[in-house]
Structure formats: C-alpha cells, structure tokens
Amino acid sequence: MTVTVLCLTYNQADYIRDALEGFVAQRAPFRFEVLVHDDASTDGTAEIVRSYEARYPELIRGVYQTENQYSRGVAIPRTFLYPLICGRYVALCEGDDYWTDPDKLRRQVAALEACPGADLCAHRTQRLHKGRARGFLAPRLRDAVIPAEEVILGGGNFVATSSLLCRREAYLLQTPMREVMVNDYVLQIQGSLRGGMVYLDDCMSVYRTGVPGSWTGQHGHWMEDGVRAQLNRMLDALDGYTGGRFHRAVELRKRQYDSNGLLARKDYAAMLAPREIGVTLHRAGKDLARAWRNLILGFRK
C-alpha cells in the first residue's frame, strides 16, 4: 500500500460526495486506500459514505461512530485511524473539501520520492467561501522546497489540509507539539522540520469556508483567547523540541497571535506600543503580498 487517505466528516451530507468522488477519480499507478471517519452524523452523511464503501470495497473503508467523539475531547485520528494506516504515505482531506486533479496522489508521491530529505508535500488550493472563489492558498508562485521557518511563520492558513501528503513515519510521530494541539498547522510544522515542505504550484484541491458543516463553522476561531493561548503553548513546545533552532520564527509567530488578540479585543492603545507596531507592520506586509499573489494567480487562471 503506497498511500492511505484520511477523511474526517461530520454532518457534511451536502459536500461529502465531492470528497469521495475526488478519491475514486485518482489515476494512481499504485495501491491506495481511503479511511473515512464519520463522527456520528445525524444528516445522512454516514449513509452516503456506506454507499461508496459498498461500491468501492477495495478502496474505501468507513469508520462509523454511534456517539460523537469530538465533543468528548477524543483525539480521533490517533485513537481510531492511526492503527488502520497501511500506506507509506498519508494524505488528508476533510469531508467538506475535495480534490480536483485525478493525478494529485501520483504527482505528490513522485515529488517526495524525488526529494528523500523532505517528509511533506503540499500544493496550491482554491479557496471557496460561501460557494464563491476567493483566491488561493498558495505560499509561492512556483514549485519550491519551503523551509520550516517560513512554514512556522505562515500560521495555520499557510497551505490547505486537502493539499497535504506526508511520509507515514513523520505523520505518526508523536511530538510534544501534538500533545498540546492536534491540527493541520502542527502537521505542517512537524512535516517540515527535517527538510522543508515540498510545494507544487498547481491547484489540485478546493478548500471550503463559511458554509454549514465546514470545518471553520464547527470549530473555534483562531482569534479566540483559548485557541490563541493553545497555539502559543504549542509553539513553546516546538521551541523546546527543536532546541531553539527556530526560536526567532517561533517568537515572531507568537507575537503575531498576541497582536491579533489585541485587535480582537479592540485594545488599540496596546497595539500602539512600538513592539506591536512592528508586528502589525510585518503582518500587513504579508497580507499585502498575499493580496498581490492572489491577484496574479487570478489572472493566471
């Protein structure tokens, strides 16, 4: 088995077919499997998954809960899916997102095979907000190997979850960062530590936001105090785990989160402190660069 695809879904009956069709459409010259975890959906999502499992029994395997595990604080991938992974690589796609290129897995596996020093591959992704195209998650304008420092500074929206393919050993590695927080930002960082992130500048998936059932609609926003505090603890764990090798990037990312918290609380006086002004200008520069990049990519499309 070359690739195991992990798909988490909950009450996404309106979107899960798109994800499943993206899986079965793959033209991979190797064996791959799809593990779909349904967290006790009540809208018919599980029935849709079962219908695809019946049609593609050698490809799709459903894991069905009768009680919602996320609300109980259970680490779903580690508890239910890690023991089932057979592939040398692990690809991710949430149930509300979907793949658009039938050669996605083939191309990403080939990219990592050609770069044995790296553990993670990502690609450009279309952002779809409330059904309308809203630019791309695209950290570069061309194929590249992106260093870990840039991934750390990029935050959780550096690349899309649906674009990630990771070597199994790196994906399953239980680091101190994952003891604090389990999300795709942690995986992006963890997968980049050894040799950076291999990035392909071709759009091969879609990331949905702002719609019922989407990940962003079901989970806490990153600007909430509790989420930001957890992110900062995760970054502190990263700093300790790597012996301070990325300390400058870690500290700047933490300052950005703190500055975002001041903005969310409308504490403008604190934001006028010289240190916060510097962080704000840094973030504004990144936002401006992203806006220009999305404009250029829009013309390219």
MIKE-461257 format. One record per residue (C-alpha): x, z, y. Coordinates in steps of 0.05 Angstrom, whole numbers, always signed. Layout:
BEGIN
+--------+--------+--------+
|     px |     pz |     py |
+--------+--------+--------+
|      X |      Z |      Y |
...
+--------+--------+--------+
//
This chain:
BEGIN
+--------+--------+--------+
|     px |     pz |     py |
+--------+--------+--------+
|     +0 |     +0 |     +0 |
|    +31 |    -22 |    +66 |
|    -19 |     +5 |   +118 |
|    -71 |    +60 |   +119 |
|   -121 |    +53 |   +176 |
|   -153 |   +118 |   +201 |
|   -220 |   +114 |   +237 |
|   -257 |   +175 |   +262 |
|   -330 |   +167 |   +281 |
|   -389 |   +210 |   +302 |
|   -457 |   +184 |   +327 |
|   -430 |   +115 |   +343 |
|   -482 |    +72 |   +308 |
|   -483 |    +24 |   +367 |
|   -408 |     +9 |   +361 |
|   -382 |    +25 |   +291 |
|   -398 |    -45 |   +264 |
|   -349 |    -76 |   +315 |
|   -294 |    -30 |   +289 |
|   -310 |    -45 |   +216 |
|   -312 |   -120 |   +228 |
|   -244 |   -116 |   +262 |
|   -216 |    -83 |   +199 |
|   -245 |   -131 |   +148 |
|   -224 |   -192 |   +190 |
|   -150 |   -175 |   +184 |
|   -107 |   -231 |   +154 |
|    -53 |   -186 |   +127 |
|     -4 |   -212 |    +74 |
|     -1 |   -142 |    +44 |
|    -47 |    -88 |    +18 |
|    -80 |    -42 |    +67 |
|   -136 |     +9 |    +64 |
|   -186 |    +38 |   +114 |
|   -206 |   +111 |   +114 |
|   -268 |   +124 |   +156 |
|   -286 |   +196 |   +171 |
|   -358 |   +209 |   +192 |
|   -367 |   +278 |   +222 |
|   -440 |   +289 |   +202 |
|   -471 |   +236 |   +247 |
|   -546 |   +240 |   +258 |
|   -558 |   +170 |   +285 |
|   -546 |   +126 |   +224 |
|   -471 |   +117 |   +233 |
|   -456 |   +143 |   +162 |
|   -506 |    +94 |   +132 |
|   -471 |    +35 |   +166 |
|   -404 |    +59 |   +140 |
|   -433 |    +65 |    +70 |
|   -459 |     -6 |    +73 |
|   -390 |    -33 |    +89 |
|   -359 |    +12 |    +36 |
|   -406 |    -19 |    -15 |
|   -388 |    -90 |     +8 |
|   -313 |    -78 |    +11 |
|   -299 |    -24 |    -41 |
|   -226 |    -42 |    -48 |
|   -214 |    -38 |    +27 |
|   -259 |    +15 |    +58 |
|   -266 |    +87 |    +37 |
|   -314 |   +134 |    +72 |
|   -305 |   +209 |    +80 |
|   -372 |   +240 |    +98 |
|   -385 |   +309 |   +125 |
|   -452 |   +346 |   +120 |
|   -432 |   +395 |   +175 |
|   -397 |   +375 |   +240 |
|   -324 |   +395 |   +233 |
|   -301 |   +381 |   +304 |
|   -348 |   +434 |   +332 |
|   -318 |   +484 |   +284 |
|   -248 |   +471 |   +310 |
|   -223 |   +437 |   +247 |
|   -164 |   +390 |   +253 |
|   -199 |   +332 |   +220 |
|   -142 |   +283 |   +205 |
|    -96 |   +336 |   +178 |
|   -149 |   +371 |   +137 |
|   -188 |   +312 |   +108 |
|   -147 |   +248 |   +116 |
|    -73 |   +265 |   +111 |
|    -78 |   +278 |    +35 |
|   -110 |   +209 |    +25 |
|    -59 |   +166 |    +62 |
|    -23 |   +118 |    +16 |
|     +7 |    +68 |    +65 |
|    +78 |    +64 |    +91 |
|    +48 |    +55 |   +160 |
|    -13 |    +88 |   +193 |
|    -57 |    +50 |   +242 |
|   -111 |    +83 |   +286 |
|   -177 |    +60 |   +314 |
|   -234 |   +106 |   +338 |
|   -304 |    +86 |   +317 |
|   -324 |    +64 |   +387 |
|   -264 |    +18 |   +396 |
|   -247 |    -46 |   +358 |
|   -193 |    -97 |   +342 |
|   -197 |   -168 |   +367 |
|   -138 |   -202 |   +334 |
|   -141 |   -215 |   +258 |
|    -64 |   -216 |   +257 |
|    -56 |   -148 |   +291 |
|    -32 |   -110 |   +230 |
|    +13 |   -166 |   +206 |
|    +46 |   -171 |   +274 |
|    +56 |    -97 |   +284 |
|    +85 |    -85 |   +215 |
|   +133 |   -144 |   +227 |
|   +153 |   -114 |   +294 |
|   +171 |    -47 |   +264 |
|   +206 |    -79 |   +204 |
|   +249 |   -116 |   +254 |
|   +264 |    -51 |   +292 |
|   +282 |     +1 |   +239 |
|   +305 |    +51 |   +292 |
|   +235 |    +58 |   +321 |
|   +174 |    +93 |   +290 |
|   +116 |    +70 |   +333 |
|    +86 |     +4 |   +356 |
|    +32 |     -8 |   +409 |
|     +3 |    -67 |   +446 |
|    -37 |    -87 |   +507 |
|   -111 |    -67 |   +503 |
|   -172 |    -89 |   +542 |
|   -209 |    -31 |   +576 |
|   -284 |    -38 |   +573 |
|   -321 |    +11 |   +619 |
|   -396 |    +14 |   +610 |
|   -394 |    -55 |   +580 |
|   -353 |    -88 |   +635 |
|   -280 |   -108 |   +632 |
|   -237 |    -61 |   +674 |
|   -166 |    -85 |   +667 |
|   -117 |    -69 |   +612 |
|    -77 |    -11 |   +584 |
|    -11 |    -48 |   +589 |
|    +53 |    -10 |   +608 |
|    +96 |    -73 |   +611 |
|    +88 |   -147 |   +626 |
|   +128 |   -170 |   +566 |
|   +148 |   -147 |   +496 |
|   +196 |    -88 |   +501 |
|   +221 |    -24 |   +469 |
|   +198 |    +31 |   +517 |
|   +240 |    +95 |   +520 |
|   +209 |   +163 |   +504 |
|   +218 |   +187 |   +576 |
|   +171 |   +133 |   +601 |
|   +120 |   +149 |   +546 |
|   +121 |   +223 |   +566 |
|   +111 |   +206 |   +640 |
|    +56 |   +157 |   +622 |
|     +7 |   +211 |   +601 |
|    -50 |   +200 |   +552 |
|    -71 |   +133 |   +581 |
|     -3 |   +100 |   +572 |
|    -29 |    +57 |   +514 |
|    -95 |    +57 |   +475 |
|   -105 |    +94 |   +410 |
|   -131 |    +29 |   +379 |
|    -63 |     -3 |   +391 |
|    -22 |    +48 |   +353 |
|    +14 |    +36 |   +287 |
|    +64 |    +88 |   +264 |
|   +111 |    +99 |   +205 |
|    +79 |   +147 |   +156 |
|   +136 |   +198 |   +159 |
|   +132 |   +203 |   +235 |
|    +57 |   +206 |   +235 |
|    +52 |   +262 |   +184 |
|   +109 |   +303 |   +214 |
|    +80 |   +370 |   +236 |
|   +117 |   +386 |   +301 |
|   +108 |   +445 |   +349 |
|    +72 |   +398 |   +397 |
|    +18 |   +385 |   +344 |
|    +10 |   +460 |   +333 |
|    -13 |   +463 |   +406 |
|    -53 |   +399 |   +411 |
|    -73 |   +341 |   +366 |
|    -88 |   +276 |   +403 |
|    -60 |   +207 |   +412 |
|    -16 |   +227 |   +472 |
|    +21 |   +275 |   +426 |
|    +28 |   +220 |   +374 |
|    +54 |   +171 |   +427 |
|   +108 |   +221 |   +446 |
|   +125 |   +242 |   +376 |
|   +129 |   +170 |   +351 |
|   +175 |   +151 |   +409 |
|   +227 |   +206 |   +403 |
|   +273 |   +173 |   +352 |
|   +279 |   +102 |   +380 |
|   +225 |    +90 |   +433 |
|   +159 |    +53 |   +428 |
|   +158 |    -20 |   +407 |
|   +109 |    -54 |   +454 |
|    +76 |   -122 |   +443 |
|    +47 |   -153 |   +506 |
|    -12 |   -187 |   +473 |
|    -83 |   -160 |   +476 |
|   -107 |   -144 |   +406 |
|   -160 |    -90 |   +415 |
|   -214 |    -62 |   +461 |
|   -219 |    +10 |   +488 |
|   -290 |    +32 |   +507 |
|   -303 |    +85 |   +561 |
|   -363 |   +112 |   +598 |
|   -415 |    +98 |   +544 |
|   -455 |   +146 |   +500 |
|   -417 |   +161 |   +436 |
|   -349 |   +142 |   +465 |
|   -290 |   +190 |   +457 |
|   -289 |   +202 |   +533 |
|   -362 |   +220 |   +531 |
|   -355 |   +271 |   +474 |
|   -291 |   +308 |   +494 |
|   -267 |   +349 |   +554 |
|   -238 |   +312 |   +613 |
|   -163 |   +319 |   +623 |
|   -174 |   +346 |   +694 |
|   -209 |   +408 |   +667 |
|   -167 |   +471 |   +674 |
|   -167 |   +488 |   +600 |
|   -146 |   +418 |   +579 |
|    -91 |   +414 |   +630 |
|    -64 |   +483 |   +610 |
|    -62 |   +460 |   +538 |
|    -26 |   +396 |   +557 |
|    +26 |   +437 |   +595 |
|    +36 |   +482 |   +534 |
|    +45 |   +421 |   +491 |
|    +98 |   +394 |   +538 |
|   +134 |   +461 |   +537 |
|   +134 |   +457 |   +461 |
|   +162 |   +387 |   +466 |
|   +217 |   +412 |   +512 |
|   +237 |   +466 |   +462 |
|   +232 |   +419 |   +402 |
|   +279 |   +368 |   +433 |
|   +327 |   +419 |   +462 |
|   +312 |   +399 |   +533 |
|   +333 |   +326 |   +521 |
|   +273 |   +302 |   +561 |
|   +267 |   +362 |   +608 |
|   +263 |   +322 |   +672 |
|   +206 |   +278 |   +647 |
|   +170 |   +339 |   +618 |
|   +174 |   +377 |   +684 |
|   +150 |   +318 |   +726 |
|    +92 |   +305 |   +679 |
|    +72 |   +379 |   +684 |
|    +75 |   +376 |   +759 |
|    +30 |   +315 |   +758 |
|    -21 |   +353 |   +717 |
|    -17 |   +412 |   +765 |
|    -26 |   +366 |   +824 |
|    -86 |   +335 |   +791 |
|   -115 |   +405 |   +782 |
|   -107 |   +419 |   +857 |
|   -142 |   +353 |   +872 |
|   -199 |   +370 |   +824 |
|   -208 |   +438 |   +859 |
|   -201 |   +404 |   +928 |
|   -145 |   +452 |   +945 |
|   -117 |   +405 |   +998 |
|    -75 |   +458 |  +1032 |
|    -34 |   +470 |   +968 |
|    -27 |   +395 |   +960 |
|     +8 |   +391 |  +1027 |
|    +67 |   +432 |  +1001 |
|   +130 |   +388 |  +1000 |
|   +136 |   +392 |   +925 |
|    +64 |   +370 |   +914 |
|    +70 |   +314 |   +965 |
|   +129 |   +287 |   +925 |
|    +89 |   +289 |   +861 |
|    +29 |   +257 |   +894 |
|    +71 |   +200 |   +922 |
|   +102 |   +189 |   +853 |
|    +33 |   +185 |   +822 |
|     +8 |   +140 |   +879 |
|    +66 |    +93 |   +867 |
|    +48 |    +89 |   +793 |
|    -25 |    +76 |   +809 |
|     -6 |    +21 |   +857 |
|    +40 |    -11 |   +806 |
|    -15 |     -7 |   +754 |
|    -66 |    -39 |   +801 |
|    -18 |    -98 |   +814 |
|     -3 |   -104 |   +739 |
|    -77 |   -107 |   +722 |
|    -89 |   -159 |   +776 |
|    -33 |   -202 |   +749 |
|    -57 |   -194 |   +677 |
|   -127 |   -212 |   +700 |
|   -102 |   -277 |   +729 |
|    -63 |   -290 |   +664 |
|   -126 |   -283 |   +624 |
+--------+--------+--------+
//
